[in-house]
Amino acid sequence: MAGAKIEYQMSKSQIEDKARSMGMVYPDEVKVINEKDKGVNK
C-alpha cells in the first residue's frame, strides 16, 4: 500500500479559530477560583 503525504497549512488566526471552536480558552480569560493555583507552573 502506497503512503500519501498530505501537508496542511493554516495561518495562526485559522489555528486559533479552530482551537477556540473546540473549546480552547486562554488562562487570562478564565475566572480564577483558587488564588494560590493562579501562578505559572515552574
Secondary structure as GFF3:
##gff-version 3
##sequence-region A 1 42
A	DSSP	alpha_helix	12	21	.	.	.	ID=ss1
A	DSSP	three_ten_helix	27	29	.	.	.	ID=ss2
A	DSSP	three_ten_helix	35	37	.	.	.	ID=ss3
###
